[in-house]
Amino acid sequence: MKTLILNGSPRKNGDTAFLIETLCSQLTGEVKVIDCYSANISPCTDCRSCRGQLACCIDDDMQKVYSYLAECDNVVLASPVHYGEMSAMLLKAASRFQVYSSALIFRHEKLPISAKRGAVILSQGGSGGAEMAYDTARLVFQSLGIKDIFPAICSKATDTIPADRDEKAQADIISLANRLSQE
Ligand SMILES: Cc1cc2nc3c(=O)[nH]c(=O)nc-3n(C[C@H](O)[C@H](O)[C@H](O)COP(=O)(O)O)c2cc1C
């Protein structure tokens, strides 16, 4: 199994990083983590060149993501909740999936994406809902043609109980790792 993880947290040793580490320690197969804060990824500028061809003309680290999507099995979006949403840097990277939306909407093409399963991992300081972040994640998966999406795993109230002390979230991550490791 091959898993692509987009990490939307700015904190190297933060809550999302801990949950990603836990997932990686349990996943079988190959894992590629893209750190959206340090990667060289520009936002989509809606130049619309991808309406005519399956390619993004911006030559940066997203090209590695496009290549990996062609061979991986799972995609995981992992992010802190910022203002009710996934982080700006993760959304910036996700904006570049427009290349696939264009292929689907304007040319009705089959996407060069092998990934079939999607998962969402969220960390949030408070205990409010993270529905908006999850809804957006599902839209992102839709642009990748991924229909098999697991329920979100959320470490809530990290201001009081950080993810490394959140036993429920850790158990959920281990169970997710088992499911993502299956053929
Ligand atoms: C700019 C910003 C916006 C935030 N907005 C929310 C929010 O809307 N809801 C919430 O529960 N926590 C919010 N938080 C708190 C983070 O989600 C929380 O601290 C999270 O555990 C950080 O995860 P990380 O360590 O992986 O970056 C926000 C934090 C920042 C820096």
The ligand as an ORCA input file, in Angstrom:
! r2SCAN-3c Opt
* xyz 0 1
  C      -4.929     30.930     13.115
  C      -5.556     29.897     14.008
  C      -6.918     29.678     13.923
  C      -7.520     28.703     14.738
  N      -8.867     28.496     14.608
  C      -9.456     27.528     15.377
  C     -10.844     27.250     15.230
  O     -11.544     27.833     14.413
  N     -11.383     26.304     16.023
  C     -10.637     25.625     16.952
  O     -11.188     24.767     17.657
  N      -9.311     25.853     17.099
  C      -8.696     26.779     16.328
  N      -7.341     27.005     16.433
  C      -6.544     26.170     17.340
  C      -5.841     25.013     16.619
  O      -6.743     24.320     15.790
  C      -5.254     24.016     17.637
  O      -4.331     24.652     18.466
  C      -4.647     22.811     16.991
  O      -4.537     21.757     17.935
  C      -3.254     23.094     16.438
  O      -2.814     21.945     15.744
  P      -1.294     21.782     15.298
  O      -0.471     21.719     16.543
  O      -1.262     20.525     14.543
  O      -0.962     22.949     14.404
  C      -6.725     27.956     15.645
  C      -5.344     28.205     15.716
  C      -4.767     29.144     14.900
  C      -3.265     29.382     14.976
*
